[in-house]
Amino acid sequence: DEFKFTLIGQEIYDSIACYLLGSIPREHMHTEYSQHITWVDSTLLIPIKEESFDKSGQLLKEKYFSYTFIKEYQILTKVHVTNIQKNHSTTLNFENIELDTGVKDDLFHGRHLKRLPK
């Protein structure tokens, strides 16, 4: 595993009951972050907010995730990231999403999905 995960607690965020999940990179990870705190919707089990901290423990980035239901699926449609220290933000929108389009299941076999070594 690349991170050590800890359940920090529970909290209401934007009227949504959430689990607070802490993640700390393991020693072998080369990252600019010391930790992440993620608000996970306790019913849908999807992340809705994440705070990332720099090596000195200062808040570096905030991420917000937006979803929509398409058919019976909860689909990520937007990620908004703000770099707090540089006062800069980026928004990534996912559009024209198509589901159940006939892609063969074997395309998702483990050998096709393996990550390349870092």
Order of alpha helices (4+ residues) and beta strands (2+ residues): beta-beta-beta-beta-beta-beta-beta-alpha
